[in-house]
Structure formats: C-alpha cells, structure tokens
Amino acid sequence: MKVLILAGGKGERLRPLTEGIPKPMVTMVGVPIIEIIIDRLVKQGFKDVIVTLGYLGDVIKNYLGNGQRLGANITYFTENVPLGTAGAVKNAAKELSDDFLVVSGDAYFEMDFSDFVKKHIESNDLATLAVKKVDDATGYGLVELSGDKIVRFIEKPTEKTSGIVNTGIYALKKEIIEAIPDGFYDFGKDLFPRLIGEMGAYSLDGYWSDIGTLKSYYQTNLMLVESGNYKVF
C-alpha cells in the first residue's frame, strides 16, 4: 500500500524554528520529523512513499532524495499554488491505483500502521481516520462517534473543549479521489463533513503531537529524551 505524506506546511506558529525550512524539516532530537515518519513506515513494511511539496519543497526533496538512504522509494508532487490537504491528494492521483494511506508530514506519532490498515479493510469504510482523545481540541478536527463510526465532524472548534480529534492520518479507498474536485480542497473543512456515514475511526493508542506550537514542540522533544525513545532513530 502506498503512503502519501503531506509535507507542504509552513509552520508559521513555530517561528523562528521554521525560518528558512518547511515545518516537516523541524527536528525532533536532531532528526527531521519527516525522516522519523518515513523511517517508521519503512520498518513496518510501507516503502512506497509519495511526498507532496509546497512551501520550500526543495529543502525536503534535497534532503530525502529518492529515499534509498532510508530504504524507501520516494516520488514527489509539487504544488505550484496551494491545493489544500485533499487537493494535494488529487494532484497525485495518477500514482494512486489502489487504497492508500495519507499521513501528515509535520506531526510526531507512534502507531501500528499494519493494524490500522487491517481495521480499514475490515470496516469497508470509504475512509478510516486515526483519532486521539485530547484535553483541548481547539484548533483540531473534532469528531463524534457512535461505536467506531464517525457521526459528526467539527473542524477546529474555537472554544476550549476536550474530545476526540482527527490526527491527520487516514486510510482511504481509491474511490475517494472521485469526491475531490480540482483546485483547493481540504479534508477537514470540505470533504469529511460530506462523508458522514462512510467514515470509521481508529483509536491511536500511542503518543501523538502535531508539534504546532513552540510549547508542544518542546514538550514532545522532552518526552522523547526522558523516555529514551529517541534512541531508535
């Protein structure tokens, strides 16, 4: 199964760390976050990787190359204009001939991808979203569940509330591409609210952080150092 990594983020809230580099190149204990993601995918048998590029995309491309150093086979698609998360997938559609994974290239997470794919195949849902319970869902996609089915999707609530959020990790049937129009289109704002009844949820048990702020970036690095998990890199 191919994996599409969304790597066009600017990471404006992480300035000055992202001065001159895109957010996926921010390091966790000295290693760019996108390299950690690809390394973990490869170790679990997912070696065919598509990386969508936007802001300062050449920095990522020059660093990762063809992926051989990491044991991966990497293909790149560059957005000349921003296309949104779903639009980026549509832009790479010619490489997606079967069901596929979509992974945010600028978050730190620990998960069993094989179990995630197994859950997706068994459910027969059009989309399976990896979700996580958090204390503050502000700024995330908040989901409501009935069992393991998503019955409501609220993109980025403005009031502080705890809840189950979308982590930006998806297993998708190839047919979903037909539901994405050309141009700018976003999974959370545009597509997922249309797919209620066709989406399942997979509870992510491992650690997850979108490292979207300097505070969360620091806390995640500290967790890795204190836990010793960084040694696997």
C-alpha positions as CSV (number, residue, x, y, z in Angstrom):
1,M,0.0,0.0,0.0
2,K,1.3,3.4,-0.9
3,V,1.7,6.2,1.6
4,L,1.1,9.9,0.7
5,I,2.8,12.3,3.1
6,L,1.5,15.8,3.1
7,A,4.6,18.0,3.5
8,G,3.6,21.5,2.3
9,G,3.3,23.1,5.8
10,K,4.9,26.4,6.6
11,G,4.8,26.0,10.4
12,E,4.3,29.7,11.0
13,R,3.5,29.2,14.7
14,L,6.9,27.6,15.1
15,R,8.9,30.6,14.0
16,P,11.8,31.2,14.4
17,L,12.4,27.4,14.1
18,T,10.9,27.5,10.6
19,E,12.8,30.4,9.3
20,G,14.2,29.0,6.1
21,I,12.8,25.5,6.4
22,P,9.3,24.0,6.0
23,K,7.7,22.5,9.1
24,P,8.3,18.8,8.2
25,M,12.1,19.6,8.4
26,V,11.9,20.7,12.0
27,T,14.0,18.3,14.1
28,M,13.0,16.0,16.9
29,V,16.0,15.2,19.0
30,G,18.2,16.1,16.0
31,V,16.2,14.3,13.3
32,P,13.8,16.0,10.8
33,I,10.2,14.9,11.7
34,I,9.6,13.7,8.1
35,E,12.6,11.4,8.3
36,I,11.3,9.9,11.5
37,I,7.9,9.3,9.9
38,I,9.4,7.6,6.8
39,D,11.8,5.5,8.9
40,R,8.9,4.1,10.9
41,L,6.8,3.4,7.8
42,V,9.7,1.5,6.2
43,K,10.3,-0.5,9.3
44,Q,6.7,-1.6,9.2
45,G,6.9,-2.6,5.5
46,F,5.5,0.6,3.9
47,K,8.2,1.6,1.4
48,D,6.4,3.2,-1.5
49,V,6.1,6.9,-0.4
50,I,4.6,9.9,-2.2
51,V,5.6,13.3,-0.8
52,T,3.5,16.3,-1.7
53,L,5.6,19.5,-1.6
54,G,4.7,23.2,-1.3
55,Y,6.5,25.8,0.8
56,L,10.3,25.4,0.4
57,G,9.7,22.0,-1.0
58,D,13.2,21.7,-2.5
59,V,14.6,21.7,1.1
60,I,12.7,18.4,1.7
61,K,13.5,17.0,-1.7
62,N,17.2,17.7,-1.5
63,Y,17.4,16.1,2.0
64,L,15.4,12.9,1.3
65,G,16.4,12.4,-2.3
66,N,14.9,9.2,-3.8
67,G,14.6,7.7,-0.4
68,Q,17.2,5.0,-0.9
69,R,19.1,6.0,2.3
70,L,16.0,5.2,4.3
71,G,15.0,2.1,2.4
72,A,12.1,3.9,0.8
73,N,11.1,4.6,-2.8
74,I,10.0,8.3,-2.8
75,T,8.0,10.1,-5.5
76,Y,7.4,13.8,-5.3
77,F,4.5,16.1,-6.4
78,T,4.9,19.8,-6.1
79,E,2.0,22.3,-5.8
80,N,2.6,25.4,-7.8
81,V,-0.3,27.0,-5.9
82,P,-1.7,25.8,-2.6
83,L,-4.2,23.0,-3.1
84,G,-5.2,22.1,0.5
85,T,-4.9,18.7,2.1
86,A,-7.4,16.9,-0.2
87,G,-6.4,18.9,-3.2
88,A,-2.8,17.7,-2.7
89,V,-4.0,14.1,-2.9
90,K,-6.0,14.8,-6.1
91,N,-2.8,16.3,-7.6
92,A,-1.0,13.0,-7.0
93,A,-3.9,10.8,-8.2
94,K,-2.1,9.2,-11.1
95,E,0.2,7.4,-8.6
96,L,-2.8,6.1,-6.6
97,S,-4.2,3.0,-8.2
98,D,-5.3,1.2,-5.0
99,D,-6.3,2.0,-1.4
100,F,-3.7,4.2,0.2
101,L,-2.6,6.0,3.4
102,V,-2.3,9.7,4.0
103,V,0.0,10.9,6.7
104,S,0.6,14.4,8.0
105,G,4.3,15.1,7.5
106,D,4.6,17.6,10.3
107,A,3.4,15.7,13.4
108,Y,5.1,13.2,15.8
109,F,3.2,10.0,16.4
110,E,3.6,6.4,17.4
111,M,1.3,3.8,15.8
112,D,0.9,0.3,14.3
113,F,0.3,1.0,10.6
114,S,-0.4,-2.6,9.8
115,D,-3.2,-2.8,12.4
116,F,-4.6,0.5,11.1
117,V,-4.8,-0.9,7.6
118,K,-6.3,-4.1,8.8
119,K,-9.0,-2.2,10.6
120,H,-9.7,-0.1,7.5
121,I,-10.0,-3.2,5.2
122,E,-12.3,-5.0,7.6
123,S,-14.6,-2.0,8.1
124,N,-15.0,-1.4,4.3
125,D,-15.4,2.3,5.0
126,L,-14.5,4.8,2.4
127,A,-12.2,6.5,4.9
128,T,-10.8,5.5,8.2
129,L,-9.4,8.3,10.4
130,A,-6.9,7.8,13.2
131,V,-8.2,9.7,16.1
132,K,-7.0,10.6,19.6
133,K,-8.7,11.9,22.8
134,V,-7.2,15.2,23.9
135,D,-7.8,17.6,26.8
136,D,-8.0,20.6,24.4
137,A,-9.5,20.1,21.0
138,T,-9.2,23.8,20.0
139,G,-7.6,24.1,16.5
140,Y,-8.2,20.4,15.6
141,G,-10.9,18.5,13.8
142,L,-13.3,17.3,16.5
143,V,-15.2,14.1,15.8
144,E,-18.2,12.5,17.4
145,L,-18.5,8.7,17.4
146,S,-21.2,6.1,17.5
147,G,-19.2,3.0,18.2
148,D,-16.3,3.2,15.8
149,K,-18.3,5.2,13.2
150,I,-17.9,8.9,12.8
151,V,-21.3,10.6,13.0
152,R,-20.2,14.2,13.2
153,F,-17.1,16.2,12.2
154,I,-16.4,19.7,13.5
155,E,-13.4,21.4,12.0
156,K,-11.3,23.4,14.5
157,P,-13.7,24.4,17.3
158,T,-12.9,27.9,18.7
159,E,-14.0,27.2,22.3
160,K,-11.8,25.1,24.5
161,T,-13.2,21.6,25.0
162,S,-11.9,18.1,25.5
163,G,-12.7,15.4,22.9
164,I,-11.6,13.1,20.2
165,V,-9.7,14.7,17.4
166,N,-8.6,13.9,13.9
167,T,-4.8,13.3,13.9
168,G,-4.3,13.8,10.2
169,I,-3.6,10.1,9.5
170,Y,-6.0,8.4,7.1
171,A,-6.6,5.1,5.3
172,L,-8.6,5.8,2.2
173,K,-10.3,3.8,-0.6
174,K,-9.1,4.9,-4.0
175,E,-12.7,5.8,-4.9
176,I,-12.5,8.8,-2.6
177,I,-10.4,10.7,-5.2
178,E,-13.6,11.0,-7.3
179,A,-15.2,13.1,-4.5
180,I,-12.3,15.6,-4.6
181,P,-12.7,18.4,-7.1
182,D,-9.8,20.1,-8.9
183,G,-8.2,23.1,-7.2
184,F,-8.1,23.9,-3.5
185,Y,-9.9,21.4,-1.3
186,D,-9.4,20.5,2.4
187,F,-10.1,17.2,4.1
188,G,-11.4,18.7,7.4
189,K,-13.2,21.7,6.1
190,D,-14.6,20.4,2.8
191,L,-14.5,16.7,2.3
192,F,-15.1,14.9,5.7
193,P,-18.3,16.7,6.6
194,R,-19.7,15.4,3.3
195,L,-18.8,11.8,4.1
196,I,-20.6,11.2,7.4
197,G,-21.8,7.7,7.4
198,E,-18.9,6.5,5.3
199,M,-16.1,7.1,7.7
200,G,-14.7,4.9,10.5
201,A,-12.4,5.8,13.4
202,Y,-9.3,4.1,14.6
203,S,-8.2,4.9,18.2
204,L,-4.5,5.9,18.2
205,D,-3.1,4.5,21.4
206,G,0.4,5.7,21.1
207,Y,1.8,9.2,21.7
208,W,0.7,11.9,19.2
209,S,1.5,15.6,18.9
210,D,1.1,17.9,16.0
211,I,4.1,20.0,17.3
212,G,2.2,23.0,16.0
213,T,3.4,25.4,18.7
214,L,6.8,26.1,20.4
215,K,5.3,24.7,23.6
216,S,4.1,21.4,22.1
217,Y,7.4,21.1,20.2
218,Y,9.4,21.5,23.4
219,Q,7.2,19.1,25.3
220,T,7.5,16.4,22.6
221,N,11.2,16.7,22.5
222,L,11.4,16.5,26.3
223,M,9.2,13.4,26.3
224,L,11.5,11.7,23.8
225,V,14.6,12.5,25.7
226,E,13.2,11.4,29.1
227,S,11.6,8.2,27.7
228,G,14.7,7.2,25.7
229,N,12.6,6.5,22.6
230,Y,14.8,8.8,20.5
231,K,17.5,6.1,20.5
232,V,15.5,4.1,17.9
233,F,16.4,6.8,15.3
